[in-house]
Amino acid sequence: MWSRPPPRQPLPRHSTGYSRTRPRAPVYPFGHGLSYTSFRYGKLSIDPVSGGIENGLTATVEVTNTGDRAGDEVAQAYITPPGFEGAPRHALRGLVRVSLTPHETRRITIALSPRDLSFVTAEGDRQLIPGAYRLTVGSGQPAAGIPGTYAPYTVRKKIDLPK
């Protein structure tokens, strides 16, 4: 005859490693494991375009291959904005790939336009928002414990940009 199925058991819980309630550092940062060498970043310099940050900026930094093998590095430029409503912790705004032989140093430049420096407000308007910012150029996100360097800059006035 027919028998009753066994009572339902809870399904095993699997984890993707992603948590919406508790932010965690990524297990593997962007580009992890893609090189057999290491890199060091020198001092970052920021130069405003045409007399003011509001017109964009140019970031310049020296990258050194400190290992014994040739390698490619992807230098990433992140902006850490001041705390305004809806502000991200960090925003990736540019990157440059550079190939370096062992112990070679090369100066790289990343140009950021006013749009790159802007953010979208809670009302949906794209603006340069006044405040103290931090530009970080390195192997990955700021505060991830990987090579990088940073410099502060200030936006002094609010400027509306086209959508």
HUUR-V324367 format. One record per backbone hydrogen bond with DSSP energy under -0.5 kcal/mol. CO is the residue of the C=O (numbers start at 0). NH is the residue of the N-H. If there is no record, write none. Layout:
# HUUR-V324367
co = (CO	CO)
nh = (NH	NH)
This chain:
# HUUR-V324367
co = (11	28	30	37	37	39	44	46	48	51	51	52	55	56	57	58	59	60	61	62	63	63	64	66	70	72	72	73	74	75	75	76	76	77	78	78	79	81	83	90	93	95	97	99	100	103	105	107	109	111	112	113	114	118	118	120	124	124	125	126	126	127	130	130	132	133	133	134	135	136	137	140	146	148	150	152	153	154	158)
nh = (13	31	33	65	66	63	59	57	51	48	54	55	48	111	46	109	44	107	41	105	39	65	102	102	99	74	97	75	95	77	137	92	93	135	80	90	133	83	86	78	76	74	72	70	103	64	62	60	58	56	116	117	117	120	126	123	120	126	160	118	128	158	132	154	152	79	135	150	77	148	75	143	138	136	134	132	155	130	127)
